[in-house]
Amino acid sequence: MNEQEYYIPSGTYWPIIGSVGIATLFVGFANQMHGASWGGSIMVFGFAILVFMMFGWFGQVVKESTSGKYNSQVDRSFRWGMSWFIFSEVMFFAAFFGALFYARQLSVPWLGGADNNVFTPELWDGFSATWQQIAFNTPGATLQSGTAVSVPTQLVDVWGLPALNTALLLLSGVTLTFAHHALRADHRNKIIGWLVATIVLGVLFLGFQIAEYGHAYHDGLKLTSGIYGSTFYMLTGFHGFHVTVGVIMLTVILYRVQKGHFSADNHFGFEGVAWYWHFVDVVWLGLFIFVYWL
Amino acid sequence: MTTVTDHTDDGHHGPEKGLMRWIKTTNHKDIGSLYLWFAFVMLLIGGAMAMVIRMELFQPGMQLSEPQFFNQMTTMHGLIMVFGAVMPAFVGLGNWLIPMMIGAPDMALPRMNNWSFWILPFAGGILLSTFFMEGGAPAFGWTFYAPLSTTFAPDSTDFFIFAVHLLGFSSIMGAINIIATVLNMRAPEMKLMDMPLFVWTWLITSFLLIGAMPVLAGAVTMMLTDRNFGTAFFDATGGGDPVLFQHIFWFFGHPEVYIMILPAFGVVSHIIPTFARKPLFGYSSMVYASASIAFLSYIVWGHHMFSTGMPVAGELYFMYATMLIAVPTGVKVFNWVSTMWRGSMTFETPMLWAISFVFLFTIGGFSGLMLGIVPADIQYQDTYFVVAHFHYVLVTGALWAIIAATFYWLPKWTGKMYNETLAKVHFWWAVISVNVLFFPQHFLGLAGMPRRIPDYSLQFADFNMISSIGGFAFGASFILFTYILIDCIRNGKPADARPWEGAKGLEWTLEPKAQYHSFNIPPTKVLIEQESQNS
């Protein structure tokens, strides 16, 4: 098609379907939390609408793309869109990292009597202001929400599964780059091989992460283990969710490679997912250093 | 030269017929109108809540509402005005104007544009539905500080949290779209420093949105898990800290303030040169000042927390950093005034709103400077002085610019002219009543009247009554505003393509009622330079 033409897509119902889906999901979720027996099913129904919307919307875009309707300007718009979407995700994680740093460097030491808070140790009998052991010496403590604090018996072992997972995820970044090089050289079989390797590494990562959660949970480290448990599970949990989404996206890309959707010089779908995967990688490095290691 | 084709499936150049036009639309003008009407409805709902507040405060003693209901009113008034009225109104203006101003046919990502609007009614619906739930709507103030919003809040708070999530999705998608549009859809011959200031300020605002809204999403997510899943982010019993909530909230909240005012700066920078019939004074310094304000807005959040408790070094840092913002803001005010200096001024309605914006926003800016001084803030914090301050910047600042923009571009949107006489009556009615409404609140605050309290002691009675009378008059002015708008759309006289004598900008080169797809052929270099503000 003529590179000089503007492209304006036709109207669709997918956005309004998406709005209905996500609103249904949230309303169901809120009611589920408030003990309504039907909340869960409404939530699942909303999620199903969302999945339907994504299949339909992305499917339409893929169809329009492969039929050659898009020009290089549309491609650039997608690139700007994806990169700033990833930046917004970075800022979402930044909120949780910020909470982690604040608790570690400021609020926990203050509770332990640092700076001008010398009187607090008297207020908190047996309270330990050491980061990971924050909940160790508070048996019987109850949160303001009424939940009992879960007391862990052991620290998380950083050089076990977490280190292995770091290696797996870094390696997956390398295999994905190999897949990209293969795509640019138009070697279909190599692309598929490296993509499959990336997906396998991602799935392995998720499997080990579940095992790691099992260990931690068994040792008493829970969401309810004070601020350490909160930041640990929220950060790794959101990361794990993003890895799951990444694996699904990579699988879709694998399918699209087999369908022959991408050419050596026109494959934004692949690149967008690759950016996302590298972003998930970098977040993990932050997690490994600040949540597990230091 | 480039060619034109329209790729809508039906091959027609016009809009679809009926309701489905609005649901399926990918057109920036349709979506802009949807945003603007949504914002207008929300403005009326939020305004009705303000009327309840002013009625309750008309006299000392409890008049017509329970304290809990009064708190729901102040909370929801703030949330609806910020997230439902001002922000969507500016996104609506951005949608309508940016493609026309940069010589583009539409936004870069039109389907996502549709979604970012169509999430809003659902978010607004969920937010308003909390009124009908057990325990009522959120009553912890629009800043929803923990533990008021975690430990001590009704179940409806979880619905509020999800509404905020949805509003956040909408804003982030809107911001991504504007960045992609400005950077990728701009006419090939238009350099960055040829861009009109409204486009510049919206581009900068988009970066603020993308940086700040996800942090708000993080904050409400932590609230959600603290409330329902036993985490301890804001709970000192588990090693967390309620003050952490304030840090995260204001890391979002301060950029949010500039999200609501930077596009207003852009609007005023269009209107004043037009009616002064002079080029904008200091175009490039306006651009750099906007960028500086945006950068500074990320590093001053602590000035909302001076009395919360913070190391002295932190208070001093946040105080000095806050003072710094006065420099680029001063540059802007100086440039607006210099643009008018020795201009051939006329005072059509948009100009009246713009000049009063400069005057009244500056009052709000100065009271902000006072609040930024730590020792003074300890006296002023949580009093009506703060209420007066942020209403001067948000009502006579942000809302004033939205109304100014409405009158200025209404001829381009509708192809018709509004009734100038009625519009001037409306302006003077609004500008007098808004000052009767908010100016006495400075005195109330300095005398020590706390905000968010339905009752007060007797020495505050007179100023409160004056303020309430001003409030009712200001509220009533919107009836006239609505009439002027509908009268223009229905019976307005046909307008010229360039209805304002001194107006510059690519949008005025379009037909009197701008065509459905603004520019199917990019404007030429000559035309762009002729219409540039930077000349």
HADDOCK unambig.tbl for C-alpha pairs under 7 A between the chains (distance, minus, plus):
assign (segid A and resid 4 and name CA) (segid B and resid 2 and name CA) 5.35 0.50 0.50
assign (segid A and resid 4 and name CA) (segid B and resid 3 and name CA) 6.60 0.50 0.50
assign (segid A and resid 5 and name CA) (segid B and resid 2 and name CA) 6.58 0.50 0.50
assign (segid A and resid 5 and name CA) (segid B and resid 3 and name CA) 5.86 0.50 0.50
assign (segid A and resid 5 and name CA) (segid B and resid 4 and name CA) 6.05 0.50 0.50
assign (segid A and resid 5 and name CA) (segid B and resid 5 and name CA) 6.69 0.50 0.50
assign (segid A and resid 7 and name CA) (segid B and resid 7 and name CA) 6.25 0.50 0.50
assign (segid A and resid 8 and name CA) (segid B and resid 7 and name CA) 5.87 0.50 0.50
assign (segid A and resid 8 and name CA) (segid B and resid 8 and name CA) 6.83 0.50 0.50
assign (segid A and resid 9 and name CA) (segid B and resid 7 and name CA) 6.40 0.50 0.50
assign (segid A and resid 9 and name CA) (segid B and resid 8 and name CA) 6.06 0.50 0.50
assign (segid A and resid 9 and name CA) (segid B and resid 110 and name CA) 6.99 0.50 0.50
assign (segid A and resid 10 and name CA) (segid B and resid 7 and name CA) 6.89 0.50 0.50
assign (segid A and resid 10 and name CA) (segid B and resid 8 and name CA) 4.43 0.50 0.50
assign (segid A and resid 10 and name CA) (segid B and resid 9 and name CA) 5.87 0.50 0.50
assign (segid A and resid 10 and name CA) (segid B and resid 26 and name CA) 6.65 0.50 0.50
assign (segid A and resid 11 and name CA) (segid B and resid 24 and name CA) 4.64 0.50 0.50
assign (segid A and resid 11 and name CA) (segid B and resid 25 and name CA) 4.99 0.50 0.50
assign (segid A and resid 11 and name CA) (segid B and resid 26 and name CA) 5.30 0.50 0.50
assign (segid A and resid 12 and name CA) (segid B and resid 24 and name CA) 4.97 0.50 0.50
assign (segid A and resid 13 and name CA) (segid B and resid 24 and name CA) 5.55 0.50 0.50
assign (segid A and resid 15 and name CA) (segid B and resid 114 and name CA) 6.56 0.50 0.50
assign (segid A and resid 15 and name CA) (segid B and resid 115 and name CA) 4.66 0.50 0.50
assign (segid A and resid 16 and name CA) (segid B and resid 23 and name CA) 6.97 0.50 0.50
assign (segid A and resid 16 and name CA) (segid B and resid 115 and name CA) 6.71 0.50 0.50
assign (segid A and resid 16 and name CA) (segid B and resid 118 and name CA) 6.15 0.50 0.50
assign (segid A and resid 19 and name CA) (segid B and resid 118 and name CA) 6.56 0.50 0.50
assign (segid A and resid 19 and name CA) (segid B and resid 119 and name CA) 5.27 0.50 0.50
assign (segid A and resid 23 and name CA) (segid B and resid 122 and name CA) 6.52 0.50 0.50
assign (segid A and resid 26 and name CA) (segid B and resid 162 and name CA) 6.31 0.50 0.50
assign (segid A and resid 30 and name CA) (segid B and resid 158 and name CA) 6.08 0.50 0.50
assign (segid A and resid 30 and name CA) (segid B and resid 159 and name CA) 6.39 0.50 0.50
assign (segid A and resid 33 and name CA) (segid B and resid 228 and name CA) 6.94 0.50 0.50
assign (segid A and resid 76 and name CA) (segid B and resid 184 and name CA) 6.97 0.50 0.50
assign (segid A and resid 77 and name CA) (segid B and resid 108 and name CA) 5.94 0.50 0.50
assign (segid A and resid 77 and name CA) (segid B and resid 109 and name CA) 6.96 0.50 0.50
assign (segid A and resid 77 and name CA) (segid B and resid 180 and name CA) 5.52 0.50 0.50
assign (segid A and resid 77 and name CA) (segid B and resid 184 and name CA) 6.37 0.50 0.50
assign (segid A and resid 80 and name CA) (segid B and resid 180 and name CA) 5.48 0.50 0.50
assign (segid A and resid 81 and name CA) (segid B and resid 176 and name CA) 5.72 0.50 0.50
assign (segid A and resid 81 and name CA) (segid B and resid 177 and name CA) 6.86 0.50 0.50
assign (segid A and resid 81 and name CA) (segid B and resid 180 and name CA) 6.27 0.50 0.50
assign (segid A and resid 84 and name CA) (segid B and resid 176 and name CA) 6.19 0.50 0.50
assign (segid A and resid 85 and name CA) (segid B and resid 176 and name CA) 7.00 0.50 0.50
assign (segid A and resid 88 and name CA) (segid B and resid 210 and name CA) 5.37 0.50 0.50
assign (segid A and resid 88 and name CA) (segid B and resid 211 and name CA) 6.31 0.50 0.50
assign (segid A and resid 88 and name CA) (segid B and resid 214 and name CA) 6.00 0.50 0.50
assign (segid A and resid 91 and name CA) (segid B and resid 211 and name CA) 6.01 0.50 0.50
assign (segid A and resid 91 and name CA) (segid B and resid 214 and name CA) 5.66 0.50 0.50
assign (segid A and resid 91 and name CA) (segid B and resid 215 and name CA) 6.04 0.50 0.50
assign (segid A and resid 92 and name CA) (segid B and resid 214 and name CA) 4.57 0.50 0.50
assign (segid A and resid 92 and name CA) (segid B and resid 215 and name CA) 5.27 0.50 0.50
assign (segid A and resid 92 and name CA) (segid B and resid 217 and name CA) 6.93 0.50 0.50
assign (segid A and resid 92 and name CA) (segid B and resid 218 and name CA) 5.73 0.50 0.50
assign (segid A and resid 95 and name CA) (segid B and resid 215 and name CA) 5.18 0.50 0.50
assign (segid A and resid 95 and name CA) (segid B and resid 218 and name CA) 5.55 0.50 0.50
assign (segid A and resid 95 and name CA) (segid B and resid 248 and name CA) 6.90 0.50 0.50
assign (segid A and resid 96 and name CA) (segid B and resid 218 and name CA) 6.69 0.50 0.50
assign (segid A and resid 99 and name CA) (segid B and resid 244 and name CA) 6.94 0.50 0.50
assign (segid A and resid 103 and name CA) (segid B and resid 240 and name CA) 6.24 0.50 0.50
assign (segid A and resid 107 and name CA) (segid B and resid 240 and name CA) 6.60 0.50 0.50
assign (segid A and resid 107 and name CA) (segid B and resid 241 and name CA) 6.25 0.50 0.50
assign (segid A and resid 108 and name CA) (segid B and resid 239 and name CA) 5.61 0.50 0.50
assign (segid A and resid 134 and name CA) (segid B and resid 239 and name CA) 6.81 0.50 0.50
assign (segid A and resid 143 and name CA) (segid B and resid 237 and name CA) 5.60 0.50 0.50
assign (segid A and resid 143 and name CA) (segid B and resid 238 and name CA) 6.40 0.50 0.50
assign (segid A and resid 144 and name CA) (segid B and resid 151 and name CA) 6.39 0.50 0.50
assign (segid A and resid 144 and name CA) (segid B and resid 235 and name CA) 6.71 0.50 0.50
assign (segid A and resid 145 and name CA) (segid B and resid 151 and name CA) 5.89 0.50 0.50
assign (segid A and resid 145 and name CA) (segid B and resid 227 and name CA) 6.61 0.50 0.50
assign (segid A and resid 145 and name CA) (segid B and resid 230 and name CA) 6.81 0.50 0.50
assign (segid A and resid 147 and name CA) (segid B and resid 230 and name CA) 5.90 0.50 0.50
assign (segid A and resid 223 and name CA) (segid B and resid 230 and name CA) 6.39 0.50 0.50
assign (segid A and resid 223 and name CA) (segid B and resid 231 and name CA) 5.50 0.50 0.50
assign (segid A and resid 224 and name CA) (segid B and resid 230 and name CA) 4.94 0.50 0.50
assign (segid A and resid 224 and name CA) (segid B and resid 231 and name CA) 5.20 0.50 0.50
assign (segid A and resid 226 and name CA) (segid B and resid 231 and name CA) 6.48 0.50 0.50
assign (segid A and resid 226 and name CA) (segid B and resid 232 and name CA) 5.26 0.50 0.50
assign (segid A and resid 226 and name CA) (segid B and resid 238 and name CA) 3.94 0.50 0.50
assign (segid A and resid 226 and name CA) (segid B and resid 239 and name CA) 5.93 0.50 0.50
assign (segid A and resid 227 and name CA) (segid B and resid 231 and name CA) 6.89 0.50 0.50
assign (segid A and resid 227 and name CA) (segid B and resid 232 and name CA) 5.12 0.50 0.50
assign (segid A and resid 227 and name CA) (segid B and resid 233 and name CA) 5.73 0.50 0.50
assign (segid A and resid 227 and name CA) (segid B and resid 238 and name CA) 5.69 0.50 0.50
assign (segid A and resid 227 and name CA) (segid B and resid 239 and name CA) 5.34 0.50 0.50
assign (segid A and resid 227 and name CA) (segid B and resid 240 and name CA) 5.38 0.50 0.50
assign (segid A and resid 230 and name CA) (segid B and resid 231 and name CA) 5.00 0.50 0.50
assign (segid A and resid 230 and name CA) (segid B and resid 232 and name CA) 6.26 0.50 0.50
assign (segid A and resid 230 and name CA) (segid B and resid 233 and name CA) 6.77 0.50 0.50
